[in-house]
Amino acid sequence: MKMEKLKNYGKSLLEMMGSIPQGIQREISDAGFYIMKKHLNSDDLGRFAASMEAEKERMLKMNLSSVCEKGLNSEEFIHQQIEWAASFSEASRIIGREKALKIYRDITEKTYPKLFFYMFPTSEELNTFDDPFIAFKEWFLAMMEANKNVGLFEYNIVEDTGDTFQMDCIWCAWHATFKQLDAEEACIPVCHADDAFYPDYFQQTDIEYKRTKTLGWGNVCCDFRFERSIIAAR
């Protein structure tokens, strides 16, 4: 298979997310709602629904021009992050920070991997290449460059040895949006989506994913480190 034939090669996350069928989007949205319903009692759920809408309306009036300075012009993306930030902020206010973090980590663990598996090339596709590690690296680089071009990320490549590849994301539109909305901790569960996805994604390939820091936790970057399994095992 030619690299350019891999699913979504060279596309940004914005483009990929825009192509997800509505049925899958509804399924994921419903899953998030049922997780909230599982964790909140009926009184808290009612209070949360009302106050979250008010918080969303407040955030929609906030100036997010600084987030768009790197080229981001997707109103849909901005509205999605405002909805997440408003939801997380109100959940934190009603039930407390720690419980809210637990709930929203649960949501990302149950929903985000499904999105990523839909957008990323399959393990079977990667394994058709003589070197699946290099194939994934090239696909990932093409995606991140496309993401940079639409204003989603700024990044540095800090290691590329052929057996190990590490990219540090030093600016992220998700984190920048939440920070501008005074809801920076809403990024913590979003960063967790990578930890929920990559280990399962690489089960059928000779690749391992590692992470030690994220912007959401207040670090200077989110590190994406990919290693050949034989190297990681040493």
HELIX and SHEET records of a PDB file:
HELIX    1   1 MET A    3  LYS A    5  5                                   3    
HELIX    2   2 LEU A   13  GLY A   18  1                                   6    
HELIX    3   3 GLN A   22  HIS A   39  1                                  18    
HELIX    4   4 SER A   42  LEU A   60  1                                  19    
HELIX    5   5 SER A   65  LYS A   70  5                                   6    
HELIX    6   6 GLU A   75  ILE A   95  1                                  21    
HELIX    7   7 ARG A   97  MET A  119  1                                  23    
HELIX    8   8 SER A  123  LEU A  126  1                                   4    
HELIX    9   9 PRO A  132  ASN A  149  1                                  18    
HELIX   10  10 ALA A  173  GLN A  180  1                                   8    
HELIX   11  11 GLU A  184  ALA A  186  5                                   3    
HELIX   12  12 CYS A  187  TYR A  201  1                                  15    
HELIX   13  13 SER A  229  ALA A  232  1                                   4    
SHEET    1   A 4 PHE A 153  ASP A 160  0                                        
SHEET    2   A 4 THR A 164  CYS A 172 -1                                        
SHEET    3   A 4 CYS A 222  ARG A 228 -1                                        
SHEET    4   A 4 ILE A 207  LYS A 210 -1                                        
END                                                                             
